[in-house]
């Protein structure tokens, strides 16, 4: 496939693997990049800049294909000094692509441009996408209501955002939310976007190393088994509707503040619970498309189906035109 995103990022297919804290590590990113997509690791998984550097160097040892590092800049949680140290490592290691998210990347845009690093900024609304374009980012990712993780506060579906963003922006647009196979990949691209970001489908891959209980638990979920937490912090997060989510929602109903919620919503705490198989006490971040995912596959097989399914759907749609 060839379009603005494949040419900008120097990848074979316009498929970007979403950054999933603690779960999308080098093994997943390497596999996605080697299969022709863009593998991504999240900087905030690492406690120190040197840990991030080691992970980047591991990726570079196992692939000569482009990959990305995500920098989440949620103002309530992330210390700006640490963010800037991660940026220094990214520049020193000549990471080809960076994805920022969480708040305005204004101070980072010139740094990435000076160092010839392609810069994608993730948003959940058209207004923020336009602002990112004004700042000079190379592309935007826009995610809709059904996506796992942070879908924003506007509750607008992916299909509306994809079509509108592609009409109103001039830079390449990547879309996320609801995409898990070739059919949904084709549907998303037909709305005018230049690429897709996929999280939940890659979570259910062999390259994501967790407990068997985790994969089994998530595969049993359907499209009605997710909920939005952290709306009270103006930072909605879509997760599985389990005991942990119920606990957080109850605390929010009782007007718990950030200081009370932070120990409960800790990412490392959730990761440890996942590794131990205690999925009831973890925020299981998944999109509504989990209802269409039924097995754990290798990244190679997932990527193969995305492309073959896309082509199959394309043939079906073109057969309608007489």
N, C-alpha and C positions, 0 to 999 in steps of 0.2 A: 504494500500500500504506500502511496505517496501523496502527501498533502503538506500544509503549512507546519503542522506539528511534527511530522516525521522528519521534515527538513530542518526545522529549528533545533530539534533535540538529537538529530542524527540517529534515529531509531527506525526499525523496520516496520513496526505497526504502531498506530496511534493509541497505544494502551499503556496507561501509567498505573503502577501498583500503589495503592494508597498507603500512607504511613500510619502504622498502627502501633501505638506505644508499647514497648516491651515485647511485642509479638512479631513484628516485622524486622528481623535481624538480617545479617549479611547473607545467610544461606538462602532466604527467600528472595532478597534483592538480586543476588547473583543469578539465580535461576530465571527470574523474570527478564533480566537484561540479556542473558544468553539466549533466551527464547525470542528475542526481538522486541520486547517491550522496554519500559523504563522502570527498573527496580528502585525502591526508595527505602531509606532507613530514617527513623525519627531521632534527631539529636537529643531530645529530652528524655530518651531512654537511658542516657548515660550520665553518670554522676559527675564526671570530670571531663575536660576537653581531651585529655590523653586517652581516655577510654573510647571516645568518639574517633580519635585519630587511628587507634588500633583497628577499629571496625572498618573504617574507610580503607585502610591498607590491606585488610583481609579481602575486601571486595576487589581491589585493584590487582591482587595476586591471582584471582580466579576468573576475571573477565576483563577483556579490553573494550567492552561495550560501555556506553554511557549509563550512568546511574545518578540518583538524586539523594540529597539530604533535606529532610523537612526540619524547619525551625518553627516551633509553635511559640507564639509570643503572647499567650493569654496574660493580660496584665495582673490578674488576681494572684497568679501562682508563680510565674517565671521571674527570676531575678535578672534584670537587664544586664548586669555585669557578666553573668554566666553566658547569656545569649551572645554577647560580643566576643567572648572567648571561643565559643563554638564557631562563630563566623570567621575568626582568625584561623582556626584549624581548617575550615572548609577552603579558605583562600590558599593557605600554605600547601594543602594537599591537592590543589587544582581539581576540586570536584567540579564536574561539568555542568551540573544543574542543581539549583536550589529551589525548594518550595517553601514559602513563608505562609503563615496563617495566624489568626488570632487577633491581630490589630494592624494598624497601618505600618507598612514596611518602609516608610518614607526615608528614614536615615540609612537604610541598607541599599536602596536602589543604586546610588552612585558607586558604592563599594563593589557591588557585583558587576556593574558595567565596566569599571576600570580594570577588573580582573578577568573579563571575558567569560563570566559565568552566566548561563541562561537562568533567568529569574521568573518563576511562576508564583503568582500569589493566589491563595485560595480564599474564596468569599462565599457568602450564602445569599447575596442580594445583588440586584442589578446596580443599585446606587454605589455599592462598594466596589463592584467590578469596574464601573466607570472611573471611580476615583483612582483605583490601581492603574488603570490605563493612563490616566493623566500624569501619574507619578513616573511612568516610564518602564513598567515591568514588561517583560517579553510576551507573557501570556497570562491568562487567568484561568483558574479552575473555579467553577460555580457548582455548588451542591444543593440538592433539593430536599424537601421535607422527608422523603422516605429513606434517606441515607443513614448509615450507622455513624456513630460519633456525633459531631456537632453540625446539625442542619440549620442553625440560625434560629431566629425568633419569629420569622414572618410566616411560616407554615405554607410556603408556596411549593407546588410539586416541581419535580425535575423537568417534566416536559414543557411547562410554561417557561421556566428559567432558561432552558437550553435554547428554545426558539427565540425568545426575546433577546438574550445575550448575543446570539449570532447575528441578529438584525441590527443591534444598536452599538456593538463594539467593532472596532477595526482590527484589533490584535487577535491572535488565535484564542479560541475558547475551548477549554476541556470541561466535560460535564461529568458529574458524579451523583449517584443515587439510583438504585433500582437496576443496575447493570450487572449481570452475572453470567451471561452466555452469549452466543453469537446472535441470537434473535434480538435480545435487548440491546446489544452493541449496535446492531444495524438500525434499530429503532431510534436510538439516541443520535447516531450520526445523521440520520435522515432529517433531523430537526435543524441541521445546519452547523452543529459544532464541529470542531477540528480533531477532537480526541476524547477519550474517556478515562476516568480514574475509577479503579475497581478495588474495593476493600474486602467486603464480606466473602466473596468467592475465593479470594486468595487466602483468607483466614482459614478456610476449609481446604488447605493444601498440605501435602506431606512435608513440605519444607518449613512449616510452622510447627516448632517443637514444643508441645505442651503435654498435658496428661491425656490419656485416652478418654477419661471422663469428660474433659472439656469438649472435645470434638463430638462425642456422643450426645452430650447435653444440647449443644448448639444445633446439631442436625435434627433434633426432635422438635425444634421450634417451628412455628409457622408464621405467616405474615401478620397474624393478629397477636403475636406473643412478644411485642416490644412496647416500650413506653418511653416518654420523655421525662428525664430528671433534670435538675439544676436550672429550671426556668426562673427560680427566685434569684439566681445569680446572673440572670440575663445571658446565660451560656448553655442553652438547652443541649442535652446529650441523649441520643437514642440508644437504649440498652435493652437487654432482655428483661421482661417483666417477672423478676424473681424476688426472693426474700430481701436481697440487698437493695433492689430498686424500691421496694415497698418501704423499707426502713428510711431511705433517703427522702422519699416523697412525704412520709409522715413528719420527718424533721422539718422539711420545708413548710408544711402546713402549720407547724408550730412556730414558724418564723425564726428558725435557726439561722445564724449568720455564717459567714465564710469560715471564721475561726472554729466554729463547732462542726461544720461540715468537712473541713479539710482532712482531719484524721480518718474520716469514714470513706471519703472518695479518693483517697490516696491511690495513685496508679501502681506503685510498688506493692502496696497491700493487696490490691486486686490480682496482680501478677503472681504473687506468692500463693494466693488462694487457688488460682487456676492451676498452677504447677502441682499443688497438693491434691487437686481434685475436688476442692471445696467450692464448687461452682455456685452454691446458694449464697455465699458471702463474697461474691465478686460482681463488679459491673461488667457484664458480658456485652461488649459493644458490637452490635450487629444491625444491619439494615433490614427493612421490611422484605427485601428480596430473599431473605433466608428461607422463606416459604417455597422457593423454587430451587433450593440447593439440597441435594439428597445424598451426597457422598464426598469423601475426602479423596482428592486426586493429586497427582503430581502437577507441578507448575507446567511442565511440558505438555501434559494432556489438557490442562485447562486452557493454555494458550492455543493449542491446536484446535480445540472445539470452538473457541472464540472466533478464530479465523474461518474455519470450515463452516460453522453455523452462520456467520455473516454472509459468506458466499452463497450458501444454500438459500438464505432468506432473500438475498438480492435476486437470485434466479427466479424465486417464487414471485417476487413483486414485479419484475420486468415482464414476466409472462402474462401479467394482467393488462399490459399495454398493447393494444392492437394497432 
